[in-house]
Amino acid sequence: MVEFETLETKEVKFGTNKFLEVARKKAKTPEGENDFISISKGFVLPTGQKRFKNALGFEAKKEIVNGLIEALTAINESLE
């Protein structure tokens, strides 16, 4: 069985009730632990409860995170 622990989260709100959540998490199994980064898209119900729709996860390694930052920065520079 896998147990997940959220170590840190940052949220980006957009639209009326939508958000992106960037989180550093830890997956724990009897075989060991693994840190990973997740980027999740979700929405907030009228009750205030969060619901998640889609997610992307990858190893928590600096070279992967730096590559993602570089790609987002390059795309951001081309926006008007």
mmCIF file of the N, C-alpha and C atoms, coordinates in Angstrom:
data_MODEL
# 
_entry.id   MODEL 
# 
loop_
_atom_site.group_PDB 
_atom_site.id 
_atom_site.type_symbol 
_atom_site.label_atom_id 
_atom_site.label_alt_id 
_atom_site.label_comp_id 
_atom_site.label_asym_id 
_atom_site.label_entity_id 
_atom_site.label_seq_id 
_atom_site.pdbx_PDB_ins_code 
_atom_site.Cartn_x 
_atom_site.Cartn_y 
_atom_site.Cartn_z 
_atom_site.occupancy 
_atom_site.B_iso_or_equiv 
_atom_site.pdbx_formal_charge 
_atom_site.auth_seq_id 
_atom_site.auth_comp_id 
_atom_site.auth_asym_id 
_atom_site.auth_atom_id 
_atom_site.pdbx_PDB_model_num 
ATOM 1   N N  . MET A 1 1  ? 0.831   -1.182 0.000   1.00 0.00 ? 1  MET A N  1 
ATOM 2   C CA . MET A 1 1  ? 0.000   0.000  0.000   1.00 0.00 ? 1  MET A CA 1 
ATOM 3   C C  . MET A 1 1  ? 0.878   1.249  0.000   1.00 0.00 ? 1  MET A C  1 
ATOM 4   N N  . VAL A 1 2  ? 0.456   2.256  -0.737  1.00 0.00 ? 2  VAL A N  1 
ATOM 5   C CA . VAL A 1 2  ? 1.207   3.510  -0.822  1.00 0.00 ? 2  VAL A CA 1 
ATOM 6   C C  . VAL A 1 2  ? 0.539   4.559  0.056   1.00 0.00 ? 2  VAL A C  1 
ATOM 7   N N  . GLU A 1 3  ? 1.354   5.240  0.848   1.00 0.00 ? 3  GLU A N  1 
ATOM 8   C CA . GLU A 1 3  ? 0.874   6.343  1.671   1.00 0.00 ? 3  GLU A CA 1 
ATOM 9   C C  . GLU A 1 3  ? 1.537   7.616  1.155   1.00 0.00 ? 3  GLU A C  1 
ATOM 10  N N  . PHE A 1 4  ? 0.758   8.686  0.969   1.00 0.00 ? 4  PHE A N  1 
ATOM 11  C CA . PHE A 1 4  ? 1.288   9.933  0.449   1.00 0.00 ? 4  PHE A CA 1 
ATOM 12  C C  . PHE A 1 4  ? 1.333   10.984 1.539   1.00 0.00 ? 4  PHE A C  1 
ATOM 13  N N  . GLU A 1 5  ? 2.423   11.759 1.540   1.00 0.00 ? 5  GLU A N  1 
ATOM 14  C CA . GLU A 1 5  ? 2.590   12.868 2.470   1.00 0.00 ? 5  GLU A CA 1 
ATOM 15  C C  . GLU A 1 5  ? 2.895   14.119 1.652   1.00 0.00 ? 5  GLU A C  1 
ATOM 16  N N  . THR A 1 6  ? 2.138   15.186 1.872   1.00 0.00 ? 6  THR A N  1 
ATOM 17  C CA . THR A 1 6  ? 2.390   16.452 1.184   1.00 0.00 ? 6  THR A CA 1 
ATOM 18  C C  . THR A 1 6  ? 3.370   17.261 2.017   1.00 0.00 ? 6  THR A C  1 
ATOM 19  N N  . LEU A 1 7  ? 4.495   17.629 1.398   1.00 0.00 ? 7  LEU A N  1 
ATOM 20  C CA . LEU A 1 7  ? 5.536   18.363 2.099   1.00 0.00 ? 7  LEU A CA 1 
ATOM 21  C C  . LEU A 1 7  ? 5.393   19.874 1.935   1.00 0.00 ? 7  LEU A C  1 
ATOM 22  N N  . GLU A 1 8  ? 4.939   20.316 0.744   1.00 0.00 ? 8  GLU A N  1 
ATOM 23  C CA . GLU A 1 8  ? 4.818   21.749 0.472   1.00 0.00 ? 8  GLU A CA 1 
ATOM 24  C C  . GLU A 1 8  ? 3.890   21.940 -0.726  1.00 0.00 ? 8  GLU A C  1 
ATOM 25  N N  . THR A 1 9  ? 3.081   22.998 -0.704  1.00 0.00 ? 9  THR A N  1 
ATOM 26  C CA . THR A 1 9  ? 2.204   23.298 -1.841  1.00 0.00 ? 9  THR A CA 1 
ATOM 27  C C  . THR A 1 9  ? 2.208   24.792 -2.139  1.00 0.00 ? 9  THR A C  1 
ATOM 28  N N  . LYS A 1 10 ? 2.004   25.095 -3.406  1.00 0.00 ? 10 LYS A N  1 
ATOM 29  C CA . LYS A 1 10 ? 1.789   26.461 -3.885  1.00 0.00 ? 10 LYS A CA 1 
ATOM 30  C C  . LYS A 1 10 ? 0.586   26.397 -4.809  1.00 0.00 ? 10 LYS A C  1 
ATOM 31  N N  . GLU A 1 11 ? -0.258  27.420 -4.748  1.00 0.00 ? 11 GLU A N  1 
ATOM 32  C CA . GLU A 1 11 ? -1.483  27.420 -5.532  1.00 0.00 ? 11 GLU A CA 1 
ATOM 33  C C  . GLU A 1 11 ? -1.537  28.649 -6.438  1.00 0.00 ? 11 GLU A C  1 
ATOM 34  N N  . VAL A 1 12 ? -1.992  28.431 -7.675  1.00 0.00 ? 12 VAL A N  1 
ATOM 35  C CA . VAL A 1 12 ? -2.199  29.511 -8.634  1.00 0.00 ? 12 VAL A CA 1 
ATOM 36  C C  . VAL A 1 12 ? -3.680  29.497 -8.996  1.00 0.00 ? 12 VAL A C  1 
ATOM 37  N N  . LYS A 1 13 ? -4.392  30.571 -8.644  1.00 0.00 ? 13 LYS A N  1 
ATOM 38  C CA . LYS A 1 13 ? -5.818  30.645 -8.940  1.00 0.00 ? 13 LYS A CA 1 
ATOM 39  C C  . LYS A 1 13 ? -6.008  31.287 -10.309 1.00 0.00 ? 13 LYS A C  1 
ATOM 40  N N  . PHE A 1 14 ? -7.011  30.811 -11.047 1.00 0.00 ? 14 PHE A N  1 
ATOM 41  C CA . PHE A 1 14 ? -7.376  31.415 -12.321 1.00 0.00 ? 14 PHE A CA 1 
ATOM 42  C C  . PHE A 1 14 ? -8.847  31.156 -12.588 1.00 0.00 ? 14 PHE A C  1 
ATOM 43  N N  . GLY A 1 15 ? -9.431  31.982 -13.455 1.00 0.00 ? 15 GLY A N  1 
ATOM 44  C CA . GLY A 1 15 ? -10.850 31.834 -13.735 1.00 0.00 ? 15 GLY A CA 1 
ATOM 45  C C  . GLY A 1 15 ? -11.676 32.114 -12.491 1.00 0.00 ? 15 GLY A C  1 
ATOM 46  N N  . THR A 1 16 ? -12.912 31.670 -12.528 1.00 0.00 ? 16 THR A N  1 
ATOM 47  C CA . THR A 1 16 ? -13.835 31.929 -11.424 1.00 0.00 ? 16 THR A CA 1 
ATOM 48  C C  . THR A 1 16 ? -13.551 31.066 -10.208 1.00 0.00 ? 16 THR A C  1 
ATOM 49  N N  . ASN A 1 17 ? -13.372 29.772 -10.420 1.00 0.00 ? 17 ASN A N  1 
ATOM 50  C CA . ASN A 1 17 ? -13.191 28.861 -9.283  1.00 0.00 ? 17 ASN A CA 1 
ATOM 51  C C  . ASN A 1 17 ? -12.177 27.766 -9.594  1.00 0.00 ? 17 ASN A C  1 
ATOM 52  N N  . LYS A 1 18 ? -11.188 28.069 -10.436 1.00 0.00 ? 18 LYS A N  1 
ATOM 53  C CA . LYS A 1 18 ? -10.199 27.067 -10.850 1.00 0.00 ? 18 LYS A CA 1 
ATOM 54  C C  . LYS A 1 18 ? -8.840  27.369 -10.220 1.00 0.00 ? 18 LYS A C  1 
ATOM 55  N N  . PHE A 1 19 ? -8.012  26.342 -10.144 1.00 0.00 ? 19 PHE A N  1 
ATOM 56  C CA . PHE A 1 19 ? -6.672  26.525 -9.605  1.00 0.00 ? 19 PHE A CA 1 
ATOM 57  C C  . PHE A 1 19 ? -5.708  25.464 -10.150 1.00 0.00 ? 19 PHE A C  1 
ATOM 58  N N  . LEU A 1 20 ? -4.433  25.797 -10.082 1.00 0.00 ? 20 LEU A N  1 
ATOM 59  C CA . LEU A 1 20 ? -3.355  24.844 -10.297 1.00 0.00 ? 20 LEU A CA 1 
ATOM 60  C C  . LEU A 1 20 ? -2.644  24.702 -8.962  1.00 0.00 ? 20 LEU A C  1 
ATOM 61  N N  . GLU A 1 21 ? -2.321  23.492 -8.595  1.00 0.00 ? 21 GLU A N  1 
ATOM 62  C CA . GLU A 1 21 ? -1.582  23.250 -7.360  1.00 0.00 ? 21 GLU A CA 1 
ATOM 63  C C  . GLU A 1 21 ? -0.265  22.586 -7.719  1.00 0.00 ? 21 GLU A C  1 
ATOM 64  N N  . VAL A 1 22 ? 0.829   23.202 -7.294  1.00 0.00 ? 22 VAL A N  1 
ATOM 65  C CA . VAL A 1 22 ? 2.157   22.624 -7.464  1.00 0.00 ? 22 VAL A CA 1 
ATOM 66  C C  . VAL A 1 22 ? 2.579   22.149 -6.079  1.00 0.00 ? 22 VAL A C  1 
ATOM 67  N N  . ALA A 1 23 ? 2.907   20.864 -5.971  1.00 0.00 ? 23 ALA A N  1 
ATOM 68  C CA . ALA A 1 23 ? 3.201   20.305 -4.645  1.00 0.00 ? 23 ALA A CA 1 
ATOM 69  C C  . ALA A 1 23 ? 4.423   19.400 -4.682  1.00 0.00 ? 23 ALA A C  1 
ATOM 70  N N  . ARG A 1 24 ? 5.131   19.402 -3.578  1.00 0.00 ? 24 ARG A N  1 
ATOM 71  C CA . ARG A 1 24 ? 6.205   18.430 -3.361  1.00 0.00 ? 24 ARG A CA 1 
ATOM 72  C C  . ARG A 1 24 ? 5.630   17.399 -2.402  1.00 0.00 ? 24 ARG A C  1 
ATOM 73  N N  . LYS A 1 25 ? 5.675   16.137 -2.824  1.00 0.00 ? 25 LYS A N  1 
ATOM 74  C CA . LYS A 1 25 ? 5.070   15.073 -2.028  1.00 0.00 ? 25 LYS A CA 1 
ATOM 75  C C  . LYS A 1 25 ? 6.041   13.920 -1.839  1.00 0.00 ? 25 LYS A C  1 
ATOM 76  N N  . LYS A 1 26 ? 5.685   13.053 -0.915  1.00 0.00 ? 26 LYS A N  1 
ATOM 77  C CA . LYS A 1 26 ? 6.486   11.862 -0.638  1.00 0.00 ? 26 LYS A CA 1 
ATOM 78  C C  . LYS A 1 26 ? 5.564   10.651 -0.696  1.00 0.00 ? 26 LYS A C  1 
ATOM 79  N N  . ALA A 1 27 ? 5.955   9.656  -1.472  1.00 0.00 ? 27 ALA A N  1 
ATOM 80  C CA . ALA A 1 27 ? 5.227   8.386  -1.528  1.00 0.00 ? 27 ALA A CA 1 
ATOM 81  C C  . ALA A 1 27 ? 5.976   7.399  -0.649  1.00 0.00 ? 27 ALA A C  1 
ATOM 82  N N  . LYS A 1 28 ? 5.261   6.782  0.287   1.00 0.00 ? 28 LYS A N  1 
ATOM 83  C CA . LYS A 1 28 ? 5.875   5.833  1.223   1.00 0.00 ? 28 LYS A CA 1 
ATOM 84  C C  . LYS A 1 28 ? 5.294   4.443  0.975   1.00 0.00 ? 28 LYS A C  1 
ATOM 85  N N  . THR A 1 29 ? 6.186   3.484  0.785   1.00 0.00 ? 29 THR A N  1 
ATOM 86  C CA . THR A 1 29 ? 5.789   2.085  0.629   1.00 0.00 ? 29 THR A CA 1 
ATOM 87  C C  . THR A 1 29 ? 6.638   1.252  1.580   1.00 0.00 ? 29 THR A C  1 
ATOM 88  N N  . PRO A 1 30 ? 6.310   -0.021 1.773   1.00 0.00 ? 30 PRO A N  1 
ATOM 89  C CA . PRO A 1 30 ? 7.160   -0.875 2.611   1.00 0.00 ? 30 PRO A CA 1 
ATOM 90  C C  . PRO A 1 30 ? 8.592   -0.984 2.066   1.00 0.00 ? 30 PRO A C  1 
ATOM 91  N N  . GLU A 1 31 ? 8.752   -0.765 0.754   1.00 0.00 ? 31 GLU A N  1 
ATOM 92  C CA . GLU A 1 31 ? 10.078  -0.856 0.131   1.00 0.00 ? 31 GLU A CA 1 
ATOM 93  C C  . GLU A 1 31 ? 10.907  0.413  0.296   1.00 0.00 ? 31 GLU A C  1 
ATOM 94  N N  . GLY A 1 32 ? 10.277  1.542  0.650   1.00 0.00 ? 32 GLY A N  1 
ATOM 95  C CA . GLY A 1 32 ? 11.022  2.787  0.813   1.00 0.00 ? 32 GLY A CA 1 
ATOM 96  C C  . GLY A 1 32 ? 10.171  4.010  0.509   1.00 0.00 ? 32 GLY A C  1 
ATOM 97  N N  . GLU A 1 33 ? 10.867  5.153  0.360   1.00 0.00 ? 33 GLU A N  1 
ATOM 98  C CA . GLU A 1 33 ? 10.194  6.425  0.112   1.00 0.00 ? 33 GLU A CA 1 
ATOM 99  C C  . GLU A 1 33 ? 10.700  7.042  -1.177  1.00 0.00 ? 33 GLU A C  1 
ATOM 100 N N  . ASN A 1 34 ? 9.851   7.866  -1.810  1.00 0.00 ? 34 ASN A N  1 
ATOM 101 C CA . ASN A 1 34 ? 10.211  8.519  -3.048  1.00 0.00 ? 34 ASN A CA 1 
ATOM 102 C C  . ASN A 1 34 ? 9.593   9.911  -3.067  1.00 0.00 ? 34 ASN A C  1 
ATOM 103 N N  . ASP A 1 35 ? 10.422  10.949 -3.238  1.00 0.00 ? 35 ASP A N  1 
ATOM 104 C CA . ASP A 1 35 ? 9.917   12.318 -3.361  1.00 0.00 ? 35 ASP A CA 1 
ATOM 105 C C  . ASP A 1 35 ? 9.545   12.584 -4.806  1.00 0.00 ? 35 ASP A C  1 
ATOM 106 N N  . PHE A 1 36 ? 8.449   13.342 -5.004  1.00 0.00 ? 36 PHE A N  1 
ATOM 107 C CA . PHE A 1 36 ? 8.060   13.714 -6.356  1.00 0.00 ? 36 PHE A CA 1 
ATOM 108 C C  . PHE A 1 36 ? 7.346   15.057 -6.338  1.00 0.00 ? 36 PHE A C  1 
ATOM 109 N N  . ILE A 1 37 ? 7.255   15.649 -7.509  1.00 0.00 ? 37 ILE A N  1 
ATOM 110 C CA . ILE A 1 37 ? 6.555   16.909 -7.702  1.00 0.00 ? 37 ILE A CA 1 
ATOM 111 C C  . ILE A 1 37 ? 5.267   16.591 -8.450  1.00 0.00 ? 37 ILE A C  1 
ATOM 112 N N  . SER A 1 38 ? 4.160   17.197 -8.031  1.00 0.00 ? 38 SER A N  1 
ATOM 113 C CA . SER A 1 38 ? 2.907   17.032 -8.764  1.00 0.00 ? 38 SER A CA 1 
ATOM 114 C C  . SER A 1 38 ? 2.364   18.404 -9.129  1.00 0.00 ? 38 SER A C  1 
ATOM 115 N N  . ILE A 1 39 ? 1.788   18.477 -10.328 1.00 0.00 ? 39 ILE A N  1 
ATOM 116 C CA . ILE A 1 39 ? 1.079   19.662 -10.783 1.00 0.00 ? 39 ILE A CA 1 
ATOM 117 C C  . ILE A 1 39 ? -0.344  19.201 -11.051 1.00 0.00 ? 39 ILE A C  1 
ATOM 118 N N  . SER A 1 40 ? -1.283  19.727 -10.294 1.00 0.00 ? 40 SER A N  1 
ATOM 119 C CA . SER A 1 40 ? -2.679  19.303 -10.392 1.00 0.00 ? 40 SER A CA 1 
ATOM 120 C C  . SER A 1 40 ? -3.573  20.464 -10.786 1.00 0.00 ? 40 SER A C  1 
ATOM 121 N N  . LYS A 1 41 ? -4.580  20.158 -11.586 1.00 0.00 ? 41 LYS A N  1 
ATOM 122 C CA . LYS A 1 41 ? -5.588  21.142 -11.976 1.00 0.00 ? 41 LYS A CA 1 
ATOM 123 C C  . LYS A 1 41 ? -6.872  20.788 -11.244 1.00 0.00 ? 41 LYS A C  1 
ATOM 124 N N  . GLY A 1 42 ? -7.538  21.807 -10.697 1.00 0.00 ? 42 GLY A N  1 
ATOM 125 C CA . GLY A 1 42 ? -8.757  21.529 -9.970  1.00 0.00 ? 42 GLY A CA 1 
ATOM 126 C C  . GLY A 1 42 ? -9.703  22.704 -9.950  1.00 0.00 ? 42 GLY A C  1 
ATOM 127 N N  . PHE A 1 43 ? -10.775 22.537 -9.198  1.00 0.00 ? 43 PHE A N  1 
ATOM 128 C CA . PHE A 1 43 ? -11.781 23.578 -9.054  1.00 0.00 ? 43 PHE A CA 1 
ATOM 129 C C  . PHE A 1 43 ? -12.320 23.547 -7.634  1.00 0.00 ? 43 PHE A C  1 
ATOM 130 N N  . VAL A 1 44 ? -12.964 24.644 -7.247  1.00 0.00 ? 44 VAL A N  1 
ATOM 131 C CA . VAL A 1 44 ? -13.510 24.775 -5.902  1.00 0.00 ? 44 VAL A CA 1 
ATOM 132 C C  . VAL A 1 44 ? -15.035 24.756 -6.001  1.00 0.00 ? 44 VAL A C  1 
ATOM 133 N N  . LEU A 1 45 ? -15.641 23.886 -5.217  1.00 0.00 ? 45 LEU A N  1 
ATOM 134 C CA . LEU A 1 45 ? -17.105 23.798 -5.163  1.00 0.00 ? 45 LEU A CA 1 
ATOM 135 C C  . LEU A 1 45 ? -17.677 25.009 -4.414  1.00 0.00 ? 45 LEU A C  1 
ATOM 136 N N  . PRO A 1 46 ? -18.952 25.303 -4.587  1.00 0.00 ? 46 PRO A N  1 
ATOM 137 C CA . PRO A 1 46 ? -19.569 26.408 -3.839  1.00 0.00 ? 46 PRO A CA 1 
ATOM 138 C C  . PRO A 1 46 ? -19.412 26.262 -2.322  1.00 0.00 ? 46 PRO A C  1 
ATOM 139 N N  . THR A 1 47 ? -19.248 25.043 -1.843  1.00 0.00 ? 47 THR A N  1 
ATOM 140 C CA . THR A 1 47 ? -19.052 24.801 -0.406  1.00 0.00 ? 47 THR A CA 1 
ATOM 141 C C  . THR A 1 47 ? -17.637 25.135 0.047   1.00 0.00 ? 47 THR A C  1 
ATOM 142 N N  . GLY A 1 48 ? -16.725 25.402 -0.929  1.00 0.00 ? 48 GLY A N  1 
ATOM 143 C CA . GLY A 1 48 ? -15.330 25.679 -0.600  1.00 0.00 ? 48 GLY A CA 1 
ATOM 144 C C  . GLY A 1 48 ? -14.438 24.457 -0.692  1.00 0.00 ? 48 GLY A C  1 
ATOM 145 N N  . GLN A 1 49 ? -15.023 23.296 -0.935  1.00 0.00 ? 49 GLN A N  1 
ATOM 146 C CA . GLN A 1 49 ? -14.252 22.058 -1.035  1.00 0.00 ? 49 GLN A CA 1 
ATOM 147 C C  . GLN A 1 49 ? -13.530 21.997 -2.381  1.00 0.00 ? 49 GLN A C  1 
ATOM 148 N N  . LYS A 1 50 ? -12.271 21.571 -2.353  1.00 0.00 ? 50 LYS A N  1 
ATOM 149 C CA . LYS A 1 50 ? -11.472 21.455 -3.571  1.00 0.00 ? 50 LYS A CA 1 
ATOM 150 C C  . LYS A 1 50 ? -11.680 20.095 -4.218  1.00 0.00 ? 50 LYS A C  1 
ATOM 151 N N  . ARG A 1 51 ? -11.741 20.100 -5.545  1.00 0.00 ? 51 ARG A N  1 
ATOM 152 C CA . ARG A 1 51 ? -11.820 18.870 -6.339  1.00 0.00 ? 51 ARG A CA 1 
ATOM 153 C C  . ARG A 1 51 ? -10.714 18.933 -7.380  1.00 0.00 ? 51 ARG A C  1 
ATOM 154 N N  . PHE A 1 52 ? -10.065 17.813 -7.595  1.00 0.00 ? 52 PHE A N  1 
ATOM 155 C CA . PHE A 1 52 ? -8.977  17.743 -8.558  1.00 0.00 ? 52 PHE A CA 1 
ATOM 156 C C  . PHE A 1 52 ? -9.426  16.988 -9.800  1.00 0.00 ? 52 PHE A C  1 
ATOM 157 N N  . LYS A 1 53 ? -9.006  17.486 -10.981 1.00 0.00 ? 53 LYS A N  1 
ATOM 158 C CA . LYS A 1 53 ? -9.408  16.879 -12.248 1.00 0.00 ? 53 LYS A CA 1 
ATOM 159 C C  . LYS A 1 53 ? -8.257  16.106 -12.885 1.00 0.00 ? 53 LYS A C  1 
ATOM 160 N N  . ASN A 1 54 ? -7.114  16.757 -13.048 1.00 0.00 ? 54 ASN A N  1 
ATOM 161 C CA . ASN A 1 54 ? -5.976  16.156 -13.744 1.00 0.00 ? 54 ASN A CA 1 
ATOM 162 C C  . ASN A 1 54 ? -4.711  16.392 -12.932 1.00 0.00 ? 54 ASN A C  1 
ATOM 163 N N  . ALA A 1 55 ? -3.723  15.539 -13.144 1.00 0.00 ? 55 ALA A N  1 
ATOM 164 C CA . ALA A 1 55 ? -2.457  15.719 -12.442 1.00 0.00 ? 55 ALA A CA 1 
ATOM 165 C C  . ALA A 1 55 ? -1.306  15.157 -13.265 1.00 0.00 ? 55 ALA A C  1 
ATOM 166 N N  . LEU A 1 56 ? -0.148  15.736 -13.030 1.00 0.00 ? 56 LEU A N  1 
ATOM 167 C CA . LEU A 1 56 ? 1.097   15.305 -13.655 1.00 0.00 ? 56 LEU A CA 1 
ATOM 168 C C  . LEU A 1 56 ? 2.111   15.159 -12.531 1.00 0.00 ? 56 LEU A C  1 
ATOM 169 N N  . GLY A 1 57 ? 2.829   14.071 -12.499 1.00 0.00 ? 57 GLY A N  1 
ATOM 170 C CA . GLY A 1 57 ? 3.821   13.869 -11.456 1.00 0.00 ? 57 GLY A CA 1 
ATOM 171 C C  . GLY A 1 57 ? 5.155   13.449 -12.043 1.00 0.00 ? 57 GLY A C  1 
ATOM 172 N N  . PHE A 1 58 ? 6.248   13.879 -11.403 1.00 0.00 ? 58 PHE A N  1 
ATOM 173 C CA . PHE A 1 58 ? 7.588   13.503 -11.846 1.00 0.00 ? 58 PHE A CA 1 
ATOM 174 C C  . PHE A 1 58 ? 8.546   13.567 -10.666 1.00 0.00 ? 58 PHE A C  1 
ATOM 175 N N  . GLU A 1 59 ? 9.706   12.917 -10.831 1.00 0.00 ? 59 GLU A N  1 
ATOM 176 C CA . GLU A 1 59 ? 10.705  12.856 -9.761  1.00 0.00 ? 59 GLU A CA 1 
ATOM 177 C C  . GLU A 1 59 ? 11.093  14.248 -9.283  1.00 0.00 ? 59 GLU A C  1 
ATOM 178 N N  . ALA A 1 60 ? 11.307  14.397 -8.003  1.00 0.00 ? 60 ALA A N  1 
ATOM 179 C CA . ALA A 1 60 ? 11.734  15.671 -7.422  1.00 0.00 ? 60 ALA A CA 1 
ATOM 180 C C  . ALA A 1 60 ? 13.248  15.795 -7.575  1.00 0.00 ? 60 ALA A C  1 
ATOM 181 N N  . LYS A 1 61 ? 13.676  16.113 -8.799  1.00 0.00 ? 61 LYS A N  1 
ATOM 182 C CA . LYS A 1 61 ? 15.094  16.320 -9.099  1.00 0.00 ? 61 LYS A CA 1 
ATOM 183 C C  . LYS A 1 61 ? 15.278  17.719 -9.644  1.00 0.00 ? 61 LYS A C  1 
ATOM 184 N N  . LYS A 1 62 ? 16.337  18.397 -9.185  1.00 0.00 ? 62 LYS A N  1 
ATOM 185 C CA . LYS A 1 62 ? 16.578  19.779 -9.584  1.00 0.00 ? 62 LYS A CA 1 
ATOM 186 C C  . LYS A 1 62 ? 16.660  19.949 -11.093 1.00 0.00 ? 62 LYS A C  1 
ATOM 187 N N  . GLU A 1 63 ? 17.282  19.021 -11.794 1.00 0.00 ? 63 GLU A N  1 
ATOM 188 C CA . GLU A 1 63 ? 17.433  19.186 -13.243 1.00 0.00 ? 63 GLU A CA 1 
ATOM 189 C C  . GLU A 1 63 ? 16.083  19.137 -13.967 1.00 0.00 ? 63 GLU A C  1 
ATOM 190 N N  . ILE A 1 64 ? 15.146  18.346 -13.464 1.00 0.00 ? 64 ILE A N  1 
ATOM 191 C CA . ILE A 1 64 ? 13.814  18.290 -14.066 1.00 0.00 ? 64 ILE A CA 1 
ATOM 192 C C  . ILE A 1 64 ? 13.061  19.585 -13.760 1.00 0.00 ? 64 ILE A C  1 
ATOM 193 N N  . VAL A 1 65 ? 13.091  20.020 -12.507 1.00 0.00 ? 65 VAL A N  1 
ATOM 194 C CA . VAL A 1 65 ? 12.402  21.251 -12.110 1.00 0.00 ? 65 VAL A CA 1 
ATOM 195 C C  . VAL A 1 65 ? 12.993  22.446 -12.855 1.00 0.00 ? 65 VAL A C  1 
ATOM 196 N N  . ASN A 1 66 ? 14.319  22.533 -12.946 1.00 0.00 ? 66 ASN A N  1 
ATOM 197 C CA . ASN A 1 66 ? 14.948  23.635 -13.665 1.00 0.00 ? 66 ASN A CA 1 
ATOM 198 C C  . ASN A 1 66 ? 14.582  23.626 -15.142 1.00 0.00 ? 66 ASN A C  1 
ATOM 199 N N  . GLY A 1 67 ? 14.497  22.449 -15.755 1.00 0.00 ? 67 GLY A N  1 
ATOM 200 C CA . GLY A 1 67 ? 14.077  22.346 -17.152 1.00 0.00 ? 67 GLY A CA 1 
ATOM 201 C C  . GLY A 1 67 ? 12.657  22.839 -17.343 1.00 0.00 ? 67 GLY A C  1 
ATOM 202 N N  . LEU A 1 68 ? 11.772  22.500 -16.423 1.00 0.00 ? 68 LEU A N  1 
ATOM 203 C CA . LEU A 1 68 ? 10.386  22.965 -16.489 1.00 0.00 ? 68 LEU A CA 1 
ATOM 204 C C  . LEU A 1 68 ? 10.322  24.478 -16.323 1.00 0.00 ? 68 LEU A C  1 
ATOM 205 N N  . ILE A 1 69 ? 11.094  25.015 -15.388 1.00 0.00 ? 69 ILE A N  1 
ATOM 206 C CA . ILE A 1 69 ? 11.131  26.469 -15.179 1.00 0.00 ? 69 ILE A CA 1 
ATOM 207 C C  . ILE A 1 69 ? 11.623  27.168 -16.444 1.00 0.00 ? 69 ILE A C  1 
ATOM 208 N N  . GLU A 1 70 ? 12.679  26.651 -17.062 1.00 0.00 ? 70 GLU A N  1 
ATOM 209 C CA . GLU A 1 70 ? 13.211  27.242 -18.297 1.00 0.00 ? 70 GLU A CA 1 
ATOM 210 C C  . GLU A 1 70 ? 12.167  27.207 -19.411 1.00 0.00 ? 70 GLU A C  1 
ATOM 211 N N  . ALA A 1 71 ? 11.461  26.093 -19.561 1.00 0.00 ? 71 ALA A N  1 
ATOM 212 C CA . ALA A 1 71 ? 10.448  25.971 -20.602 1.00 0.00 ? 71 ALA A CA 1 
ATOM 213 C C  . ALA A 1 71 ? 9.302   26.952 -20.367 1.00 0.00 ? 71 ALA A C  1 
ATOM 214 N N  . LEU A 1 72 ? 8.826   27.050 -19.125 1.00 0.00 ? 72 LEU A N  1 
ATOM 215 C CA . LEU A 1 72 ? 7.742   27.977 -18.813 1.00 0.00 ? 72 LEU A CA 1 
ATOM 216 C C  . LEU A 1 72 ? 8.180   29.429 -18.993 1.00 0.00 ? 72 LEU A C  1 
ATOM 217 N N  . THR A 1 73 ? 9.414   29.741 -18.622 1.00 0.00 ? 73 THR A N  1 
ATOM 218 C CA . THR A 1 73 ? 9.937   31.095 -18.795 1.00 0.00 ? 73 THR A CA 1 
ATOM 219 C C  . THR A 1 73 ? 10.007  31.461 -20.275 1.00 0.00 ? 73 THR A C  1 
ATOM 220 N N  . ALA A 1 74 ? 10.468  30.538 -21.107 1.00 0.00 ? 74 ALA A N  1 
ATOM 221 C CA . ALA A 1 74 ? 10.557  30.790 -22.550 1.00 0.00 ? 74 ALA A CA 1 
ATOM 222 C C  . ALA A 1 74 ? 9.174   31.012 -23.151 1.00 0.00 ? 74 ALA A C  1 
ATOM 223 N N  . ILE A 1 75 ? 8.214   30.220 -22.748 1.00 0.00 ? 75 ILE A N  1 
ATOM 224 C CA . ILE A 1 75 ? 6.847   30.383 -23.255 1.00 0.00 ? 75 ILE A CA 1 
ATOM 225 C C  . ILE A 1 75 ? 6.253   31.687 -22.732 1.00 0.00 ? 75 ILE A C  1 
ATOM 226 N N  . ASN A 1 76 ? 6.512   32.015 -21.495 1.00 0.00 ? 76 ASN A N  1 
ATOM 227 C CA . ASN A 1 76 ? 6.004   33.247 -20.897 1.00 0.00 ? 76 ASN A CA 1 
ATOM 228 C C  . ASN A 1 76 ? 6.526   34.475 -21.645 1.00 0.00 ? 76 ASN A C  1 
ATOM 229 N N  . GLU A 1 77 ? 7.772   34.438 -22.087 1.00 0.00 ? 77 GLU A N  1 
ATOM 230 C CA . GLU A 1 77 ? 8.361   35.567 -22.805 1.00 0.00 ? 77 GLU A CA 1 
ATOM 231 C C  . GLU A 1 77 ? 7.689   35.787 -24.153 1.00 0.00 ? 77 GLU A C  1 
ATOM 232 N N  . SER A 1 78 ? 7.084   34.746 -24.720 1.00 0.00 ? 78 SER A N  1 
ATOM 233 C CA . SER A 1 78 ? 6.436   34.901 -26.017 1.00 0.00 ? 78 SER A CA 1 
ATOM 234 C C  . SER A 1 78 ? 4.979   35.352 -25.903 1.00 0.00 ? 78 SER A C  1 
ATOM 235 N N  . LEU A 1 79 ? 4.450   35.427 -24.675 1.00 0.00 ? 79 LEU A N  1 
ATOM 236 C CA . LEU A 1 79 ? 3.063   35.877 -24.470 1.00 0.00 ? 79 LEU A CA 1 
ATOM 237 C C  . LEU A 1 79 ? 2.988   37.387 -24.638 1.00 0.00 ? 79 LEU A C  1 
ATOM 238 N N  . GLU A 1 80 ? 1.862   37.850 -25.067 1.00 0.00 ? 80 GLU A N  1 
ATOM 239 C CA . GLU A 1 80 ? 1.671   39.299 -25.238 1.00 0.00 ? 80 GLU A CA 1 
ATOM 240 C C  . GLU A 1 80 ? 1.161   39.949 -23.983 1.00 0.00 ? 80 GLU A C  1 
# 
